[in-house]
Amino acid sequence: MNDHFSLPKQLGDGLVLRWATPADTDALAAFNVRSHTDNPENPETWLAHWTEDLMRGDHPTTTASDFTVVVDENGGGKIVSTLNLISQTWAYEGIPFGVGRPELVATDPDYRRRGLVREQMTAVHAKSAARGELVQAITGIPWYYRMFGYGMALDLGGGRTFLWDRPGNYKPVEEEPYQIRPATEADWPLLGKLYDAHNRGSLLNRVRDETIWRYELTVSHPDSAYARQFRIVETAENRQPVAYVEYKQWGPAYTVREFGVQPGHSWRAVGLFVTRHFKKLADALFEKEEKRLLGISFGLGQGHPIYEALGRQLEPQRRPYAWFIRVPDLPAFLRHIGPVLEKRLAQSVLAGHSGTCRVNLYQQQFTLVFEQGKLKEIGSYEPKNVEDGDIHFSDSTFLHVLFGKNSLEELNETHADCYSRDPEAAVLFNILFPKKPSWVVGLG
């Protein structure tokens, strides 16, 4: 298969599927605003800026040719459906792997239920595979992407809120121990170190190199939802950097999307300083626009260190939504993260384990073969009946344990066909795939 992945393709009735070109930018930007805006009287213009950022040619991984478009040649060549692929790198406990992110999926209402998205998904999945990406991930509406092999297997969003008017929360100080400034392009090496602190405790994270840091610091349109506003927190006395925060004013609160504190410094002290800083910004905004903000939404998933630092001053946990995740070749991905599995095993009650575990996903089966604690082979077996296997997972539920969203016990409570017939297999899987939170912010 060549780089065009069998495109352009005639779909019948005058519809043609092809890769986009830079000449499509204005039409695609307008189409995405029109398709994704809930209230036409208040169009979400940030969608146009996001589309333009992705198509302009200076994005780290994405160009106009990573968009698919379906055009109606009988309708003057108008765009009637589209989506795109944003390639990026994530890491699984430090092991990097390629991810293809389909986004901006839309079809004109008059052209729906014709399989147009399925045709485009086939094309971008092929392109993603050709780039060596082991996983595809998408944010999107409930249920829909299950039709294309995705499962809601990784936390997306969620968090806790700090309200300024809650008794005891807002306490001005006479002299601040820290100051804050906008990050510059030259700060990217420092931000890289602070980003490691932000990711502490997260099973998965997105990998940033110099090119991506520079893009997110300087290039993306400021009005896009994927624009980043990085701030560096420094000591007031000698301006030594101690932390960073990335945020956006969203609705009635400032939403913090990244937050990291240097080792050896107090997360609580820095966190409280940040709450006071944003209170001053909110007061200034109210004076200027009479727009009242209520507090800070720490949109950092379910297990971020700042929650422990601020404790009961935060509101209860907001449950996250979920990334849709697709892993087209599970054995290949498991081989790729094999060192993580071996490390978990070596640090467990099954250290030095030897044995074969037969995993039955009902529509697919594979074996995990360990020899003296090492993952020797990921093989296959032919089940004699539907229950043949040591451990069973239905639909996409195996992805839930693979990506730390649910424990084996939790899945069994809600899915009667997720269970272990072999006690040792249950012990092994609880070791290999512990429940662990993630707060991945994808490259947009």
C-alpha positions in Angstrom: 0.0 0.0 0.0 1.4 3.4 -0.9 1.3 6.7 1.0 -2.1 7.5 -0.3 -3.7 4.4 1.3 -6.0 3.8 -1.7 -7.2 7.4 -1.8 -8.9 9.1 -3.6 -11.8 6.6 -3.5 -15.1 6.8 -5.3 -17.9 6.1 -2.7 -20.9 6.3 -5.1 -23.6 9.0 -5.7 -20.9 11.5 -6.6 -19.1 11.2 -3.2 -15.3 11.1 -3.3 -13.0 10.4 -0.3 -9.6 12.0 -0.5 -6.8 13.5 1.6 -7.2 17.2 2.2 -4.8 19.9 0.8 -3.9 23.3 2.2 -6.5 24.8 -0.3 -9.2 23.1 1.8 -8.3 24.9 5.0 -10.9 27.7 5.0 -13.7 25.4 4.0 -12.7 22.8 6.6 -12.4 25.4 9.3 -15.9 26.7 8.6 -17.3 23.1 8.3 -15.9 22.2 11.7 -17.3 25.2 13.4 -20.7 24.6 11.8 -20.7 20.9 12.6 -19.5 21.0 16.2 -21.1 24.2 17.5 -24.1 23.4 19.8 -25.6 26.9 19.6 -25.4 28.4 16.0 -26.1 31.8 17.5 -22.8 31.5 19.4 -20.4 29.8 17.1 -17.4 28.1 18.7 -14.7 29.8 16.6 -11.9 28.1 18.5 -12.6 25.1 16.3 -11.6 27.1 13.3 -8.4 28.1 14.9 -7.6 24.5 15.9 -8.3 23.3 12.3 -6.0 26.1 11.0 -3.3 25.2 13.4 -3.3 21.6 12.3 -3.4 22.4 8.6 -1.0 25.3 8.4 2.2 23.3 8.1 4.0 24.2 11.3 2.4 21.7 13.6 5.0 19.1 14.9 3.2 16.1 13.5 0.2 17.1 11.5 -0.4 18.7 8.1 -3.3 19.3 5.8 -2.7 15.9 4.3 -3.6 14.2 7.6 -7.2 15.3 7.1 -9.6 13.2 5.2 -12.5 14.8 3.4 -15.5 13.4 1.6 -16.7 15.8 -1.1 -19.9 15.8 -3.1 -19.1 16.3 -6.7 -22.8 16.6 -7.5 -23.0 19.4 -5.0 -20.3 21.6 -6.4 -17.4 19.8 -4.6 -18.6 20.8 -1.1 -17.2 19.0 1.9 -19.7 16.8 3.6 -17.6 14.7 6.0 -14.1 14.9 7.5 -11.8 13.7 10.3 -8.0 13.9 10.9 -5.1 12.2 12.5 -2.8 13.8 15.0 0.3 11.6 15.6 2.1 11.7 19.0 4.1 9.8 21.5 2.9 8.6 24.8 4.7 6.5 27.5 3.6 3.6 29.6 5.6 3.8 32.8 8.4 5.3 30.9 8.3 3.1 27.7 7.4 5.3 24.7 4.9 4.2 22.1 3.3 5.8 19.1 -0.3 7.0 19.3 -2.6 8.1 16.4 -5.3 10.5 17.6 -8.3 10.8 15.2 -10.2 14.0 15.9 -12.6 16.6 14.4 -14.9 13.9 13.2 -18.0 15.4 11.5 -20.5 14.7 8.8 -23.2 16.9 7.3 -26.6 15.8 8.7 -27.9 15.2 5.2 -25.1 12.7 4.5 -25.2 10.6 7.7 -25.7 6.8 7.9 -23.8 6.2 4.7 -20.7 4.8 6.3 -18.6 7.8 5.5 -16.8 7.9 8.9 -16.1 4.2 8.7 -14.4 4.7 5.3 -12.3 7.6 6.7 -11.4 5.6 9.9 -10.1 2.8 7.7 -7.8 5.3 5.9 -6.4 7.0 9.1 -6.0 3.6 10.9 -3.9 2.4 7.9 -1.8 5.6 8.0 -1.4 5.4 11.8 -0.2 1.7 11.5 2.2 2.7 8.7 3.8 5.2 11.1 4.3 2.3 13.6 1.7 3.6 16.1 0.6 0.8 18.3 -2.4 2.6 19.8 -5.1 5.0 18.6 -6.9 7.3 21.0 -9.8 9.7 20.6 -11.9 12.0 22.7 -15.5 12.0 21.7 -19.2 11.5 22.2 -20.4 8.4 24.2 -20.6 5.0 22.5 -20.0 6.0 18.9 -16.4 5.0 18.5 -17.0 1.6 19.9 -18.2 0.8 16.3 -14.6 1.2 15.1 -12.9 -1.0 17.7 -12.4 1.5 20.5 -13.1 1.1 24.2 -13.5 3.7 26.9 -10.4 2.5 28.7 -8.5 5.5 30.0 -9.5 8.4 32.3 -10.1 11.7 30.5 -10.5 14.8 32.7 -12.1 14.8 36.1 -10.7 16.7 39.0 -11.3 18.7 42.1 -12.2 22.3 42.6 -10.9 25.0 45.0 -13.6 27.6 45.8 -12.4 30.9 47.2 -15.6 31.6 49.2 -15.4 28.3 51.1 -14.7 29.2 54.7 -10.9 29.1 55.4 -9.8 28.7 51.8 -8.8 32.2 50.9 -6.2 33.8 53.3 -4.3 36.8 51.9 -0.7 37.0 53.1 1.4 40.1 53.7 4.4 39.0 51.7 4.2 36.3 49.1 7.0 33.7 49.1 6.7 33.2 45.3 6.2 35.1 42.2 4.9 34.0 38.8 5.7 34.8 35.2 4.8 33.7 31.7 7.0 30.9 30.3 9.0 31.7 27.3 10.4 29.6 24.5 13.8 29.5 26.3 12.1 27.8 29.3 11.4 24.5 27.5 14.2 22.5 29.2 13.0 23.7 32.6 9.4 22.9 31.7 10.5 19.4 30.7 11.9 18.7 34.2 8.8 20.2 35.9 6.6 18.2 33.6 8.2 15.1 35.0 6.9 16.2 38.4 3.4 16.8 37.1 3.4 13.2 35.7 4.5 11.7 39.1 2.2 8.8 39.8 0.5 8.7 36.3 0.7 5.4 34.5 0.6 7.1 31.1 1.8 10.4 29.9 2.4 12.2 26.7 6.1 12.6 25.6 7.3 16.1 24.6 10.5 16.8 22.8 11.9 20.2 22.0 9.9 20.7 18.8 6.6 20.0 20.6 7.5 22.3 23.6 8.4 25.1 21.2 5.1 24.7 19.3 3.0 24.6 22.4 4.8 27.6 23.9 4.7 29.9 20.8 2.8 28.7 17.8 -0.7 27.5 18.4 -3.5 30.1 18.1 -4.2 31.6 21.6 -8.0 31.2 21.2 -7.8 27.5 20.4 -8.8 25.2 23.3 -5.5 23.4 22.6 -3.4 26.6 23.1 -1.3 26.3 26.3 -0.7 29.1 28.8 2.4 28.1 30.8 3.5 30.0 33.9 6.7 29.6 35.9 6.6 29.9 39.7 9.8 31.3 41.2 10.9 32.1 44.7 10.3 35.8 45.5 13.7 36.3 47.1 16.1 35.0 44.4 13.8 34.0 41.5 14.7 30.3 41.6 12.1 28.3 39.6 10.2 25.9 41.8 7.1 25.0 39.8 4.9 25.5 36.7 1.2 25.7 36.0 -0.7 25.5 32.8 -4.3 26.8 32.7 -7.2 28.2 30.8 -10.1 30.3 31.8 -13.1 28.1 31.1 -16.6 28.8 32.3 -16.9 30.1 35.9 -13.4 29.0 36.9 -9.7 28.8 35.9 -9.0 25.3 34.8 -5.5 24.0 35.7 -4.5 21.3 33.2 -0.9 20.8 34.3 0.9 21.4 37.6 4.3 20.3 38.7 6.6 21.2 41.7 10.3 20.6 41.9 11.5 17.9 44.2 12.4 19.3 47.6 9.7 22.0 47.5 6.3 22.0 49.2 3.4 21.2 46.9 1.1 22.7 49.5 2.9 26.0 49.8 3.1 26.4 46.0 -0.5 25.3 45.5 -1.9 27.8 48.0 0.2 30.6 46.4 -1.3 29.6 43.0 -4.9 29.9 44.5 -4.1 33.4 45.7 -2.6 34.4 42.4 -5.6 33.3 40.5 -7.9 35.1 43.0 -6.1 38.3 42.1 -6.6 37.6 38.4 -10.3 36.9 39.0 -10.8 40.1 40.9 -9.2 42.1 38.1 -11.4 40.3 35.6 -14.5 41.2 37.6 -13.5 44.9 37.7 -12.9 44.9 34.0 -15.7 42.8 32.7 -18.0 42.2 35.7 -17.4 38.5 35.1 -17.4 36.6 38.4 -15.2 33.5 38.7 -15.7 31.1 41.6 -12.4 29.3 41.9 -9.9 26.9 40.4 -10.8 23.7 38.8 -7.8 21.3 39.0 -8.6 19.2 36.0 -5.9 16.7 36.8 -7.7 13.3 36.8 -8.2 11.2 40.0 -4.8 10.9 41.6 -2.7 14.0 41.1 -0.3 15.0 43.9 -1.9 18.5 44.3 -5.0 16.8 45.7 -3.1 15.4 48.6 -1.4 18.7 49.1 -4.6 20.8 49.4 -6.6 18.0 51.0 -10.0 18.8 52.4 -9.9 22.4 51.1 -10.8 20.9 47.7 -14.3 19.9 46.7 -15.1 16.2 46.2 -13.8 14.4 43.2 -15.5 15.0 39.9 -15.6 11.7 38.0 -13.7 11.7 34.8 -15.0 10.9 31.3 -12.8 8.6 29.2 -10.5 8.4 26.2 -11.6 5.9 23.6 -8.6 3.6 23.1 -7.9 1.1 20.3 -5.1 -1.4 20.3 -5.3 -3.3 17.0 -2.5 -5.7 17.9 -2.6 -6.5 21.6 0.3 -9.1 21.5 2.6 -6.5 19.8 1.7 -3.9 22.5 2.2 -6.3 25.3 5.6 -7.3 23.9 6.5 -3.6 23.7 5.7 -3.0 27.4 7.2 -6.3 28.4 10.0 -4.7 30.6 7.2 -3.0 32.7 5.5 -6.3 33.2 8.7 -8.1 34.2 9.6 -5.3 36.6 6.1 -5.6 38.3 6.5 -9.3 38.5 10.0 -9.1 40.0 8.8 -6.7 42.8 5.8 -9.0 43.6 4.9 -12.1 45.5 5.4 -14.0 42.2 9.0 -13.0 41.7 10.7 -15.5 39.5 7.4 -16.9 38.2 7.3 -19.5 35.5 4.1 -20.6 33.7 1.6 -20.0 30.9 -1.5 -18.0 31.3 -4.2 -18.4 28.6 -6.1 -15.2 28.0 -9.5 -15.6 26.4 -11.1 -12.4 24.9 -13.8 -14.5 23.3 -13.1 -13.2 19.8 -9.3 -13.4 20.3 -7.0 -15.6 22.4 -3.4 -15.3 23.4 -1.0 -16.8 26.0 1.5 -15.1 28.3 4.5 -17.4 28.8 6.8 -16.5 31.7 10.1 -18.3 32.5 11.9 -17.4 35.7 10.2 -14.0 35.8 10.9 -13.1 32.2 8.2 -12.7 29.5 9.5 -15.4 27.1 6.6 -15.4 24.6 3.2 -14.1 23.8 1.6 -16.9 21.8 -1.8 -18.1 20.8 -4.1 -21.1 21.4 -7.2 -22.6 20.0 -10.0 -22.8 22.6 -11.9 -26.0 22.8 -15.0 -24.2 24.0 -16.1 -20.6 24.8 -14.9 -21.0 28.4 -11.5 -22.5 27.6 -8.9 -20.3 29.2 -7.4 -19.2 32.5 -8.8 -15.7 32.5 -11.6 -14.1 30.4 -12.4 -10.5 29.3 -15.4 -9.5 27.2 -15.5 -6.7 24.5 -12.9 -4.1 25.2 -12.6 -4.8 29.0 -9.1 -6.1 28.8 -8.0 -2.6 27.8 -9.4 -1.3 31.1 -6.9 -3.4 33.1 -4.1 -2.8 30.6 -4.4 0.9 31.0 -5.0 0.9 34.8 -8.6 2.2 34.7 -10.2 -0.8 36.5 -9.0 -3.7 38.6 -9.9 -7.3 37.7 -12.3 -7.4 40.7 -14.1 -4.2 39.6 -14.6 -5.6 36.1 -16.0 -8.9 37.5 -18.5 -6.9 39.6 -20.0 -5.2 36.5 -19.2 -7.8 33.8 -20.1 -11.4 34.8 -18.2 -12.6 31.7 -14.9 -11.1 33.0 -13.5 -13.6 35.4 -10.6 -15.9 36.2 -11.1 -19.7 36.2 -7.6 -20.2 37.7 -6.6 -18.6 41.0 -3.0 -18.2 40.0 -4.1 -16.3 36.9 -6.0 -13.8 39.0 -3.0 -13.3 41.2 -0.8 -12.8 38.2 -3.1 -10.3 36.5 -3.4 -8.2 39.7 0.4 -7.9 39.7 0.9 -7.3 36.0 -2.0 -4.8 35.6 -2.6 -2.9 38.8 -5.2 -0.2 38.9 -3.4 3.1 38.5 -4.6 6.6 37.4 -3.5 8.6 34.4 -4.0 12.2 33.5 -2.9 12.4 29.9 -3.3 15.7 28.0 -3.1 14.7 24.4 -1.3 16.7 21.7 -4.0 18.7 19.8 
